[in-house]
Structures are given as structure tokens and as C-alpha cells.
Amino acid sequence: MKTLRILVRSCPILVLVAIVWGMSIPSAKAPVSPRLADAHQIPSAVLPILDRACLDCHSDQTRWPWYNRLPGVAMLLRRDIRKAREHVNFSRWAGNSSRHATANEIQDICDAVSDGSMPPVAYQIMHPDARLSASDRDLLCDWANPAGNSQSMKTTQPAEKAKPTS
């Protein structure tokens, strides 16, 4: 009984030591380049939505939160982000990559945001700006539906020069 009392009394101290120790571990640094700045196939209207609601998990350019330094939490975050990148990784669609998004992948994004499974509720609690409005969801789904694309769905790719006719 005495051992149990000592154990119960020492738990808060151990938790505090773990938190302080975890806060002393440096967080992973964000890459120098802007996130998806060279993703020419993603419409410019969609990029800000992806940046605030998707890219922390679904890109190689994760902004690690402060709580990533807590023991146990870091392991869970890394696992979740690894799984998210396996499903879709926007960084692979950017730059000189020959990898381009398929219509099915973009439709899957529309489906996930439409049914509310993305972004996850736990992420939205810690990142309130990641909550998607109806217009955010509409823009993402307009991207998935090429027939429904409006003027706002222009990609960030520069327009092709007109070729002279001879």
C-alpha cells in the first residue's frame, strides 16, 4: 500500500520531468524554400487552402508544432504524417518532378473534404485555421471537376506563348 502511495505521488513529478525534457529537444526545422511555390499544376486559388489545412501532414514541408517535442507525442505525430504522405504527398507534385496528380487523386481530395474526414478533427482542434469553410471545400472540388473549373481555377503555370502560324 505504501509503495502504491509513493508511486501515485511521484507520477506528477515524472510527467513534469518528461515535459521539461521533451521541451529541451530541438524541433525539426522547416525547409528554406516556400511550401509548394513551384507546384504549377495546383490552381493558385487552392494553394492557400492546402497550405493552412493540408501541407503539414501531406507534404515534405511539415511545420512541426511545439508539442512535437513532448515524449510520445512526437512518435505519434511522425507516424500519422508518414501515413498521410503515403496516401498523398503534394511535394511530389511540385518542382521538376515528373509526378503529376491524377484526376482520381484530386477527386479523392474532394471526397475527403466533402465528407469531413479531412482535415482530421484532432488536427483542427490544435490548428483552428485549418477548418475548411464551404467555399474552401467548393474550391477544392471545383479543382477535381475540370468541367466545373471557373476562372478562379487557373493554375500557377505561366500561359503558353502563342505560336506564329505560317
N, C-alpha and C positions, 0 to 999 in steps of 0.2 A: 504494500500500500504506500509506504514511504517512497519507494522508487517511482511509482506512478505519479505521485505529487511532484517530485523533483523533475520528472520528465515533462509534465504539463507546465510547470513554471518556467522551464528552460526553453520551451518551444518559441515563445515570442522573441526571446533573445536570439535564438538561432535564425529565425526568419529575418530579423533586423540585420544580423551579420551578413546573411545571404544577399539581402537587397543592397547593402553598402558595398559588399564585394562585387556584386554584379554591376553597380553603377561605376565602378572604377575601371571596368573593361571598356576599352575604346570601341565605339560603334563602327561598323563598316562605313567607309567613305563613299559618297556618291561620285559617279564618274564626272569628269570635267565637261564633257560635251552635253549640250541641251538634249532633253529627252525627245526622241523621235523627230528632231529637227529636219532630218533628211528622209523622212518617210513620205515619199512623193505620191504613193498610191492611197494615202489616207486623206480624206477631204479636210480642208482647213477648218471647217465648222465642227468637225468631230474631234480634232486633236485636243482642244481644251477639256472636253468631256473625258477622253481617255486619260489625259494627264492627271486629273484630280480624282478619278474613280477607278482606274484600271491598272495604270502602269506600275504602281508599287509592287504588285504581285505578278502581273503579266508582261514584264519586260526585264531586260538585264540591267535596268537603270533604277533599281529599287532605292527609295529614300527610307532608310531604316529608322524607325521611331525610337524614342528614348527607352521605351520599355523592352526593346530588343536586348538590352544589357542585363535584364533580370534572368537569373538562373532558371532554366526550364522553359521560360517564355521564348528565349532565343531559339532553342531547339524546335519548338512548335512552329514558330514563325518561318524558320528556314524550311521545314518540311512542307508547310502549306504553300509557300512561294515556289518551291521546287515542283510540287504537283500542279500549281497554276500555270507555270511556264511549260510544263509538259502538254497541257491542254491547248494553250495559245500563248505565244510569245511575240509581242508586237515588235521587239527589237530585230527579229529575224526578217521582218518585212521592210526594214529601213536600210538606208545606205546602198552599198554596192551589192547587196545580197541578191542572188538570183531567185530567192524565195519570195513568192507573191501570194497574197491572200486569195483563197478560192471563194467562190460565191457561197458555198456551203459553210465555210468558216465564218464569213460575215453574217450569214443567216443565223448561225448558232449564237453569235453575239446578240443579235436582235432578240432571239428567243429567250436567252438567259436574262436580259434586262427586262423584257416584257413580263416574264413570269415572276420577277422579283428575286431570282436566285443569285443574281449578280447586281451590284457588289453584295457580298455576304453581310448579314445584319451585324455580326460581330465587328466587321471592319467599319461599318457605318457608325457604330457606337463610338469608336475611337477616332473616327475621321468624319465628322458631320458634313463636311463639304463634299464628301463622296456620294451623298444621297442624290439620286437622279430625279429630276423633275419629269413631268410628262413630255415637255418639249425636248429634253435631253434624250429620252427614250425614242421619241419620234425621229429625231435626227439620226440616231444610230440605226433605226430600222429603215429610214429613207436610204441610208448608205447600202443596206442589204438588198434593197429593191431598186435595181437600176432604172426600171420604168418609172418609178416614183421620184427619182432624183430631180431636185429642183436646181435653181441657180446657186443655192447655198451649198450644194454638194460638190462644188468644184474641188478637184484635188489640188494639192500644193505644187503639182508638177507644172513647170512653165509651159505655156502654149507652144505648139509646134509652129514653126515658121511656114508661111505659105510657100509652096514650091512653084516656081515660074513654069508656065505651060509654053510649050514650043510648037 
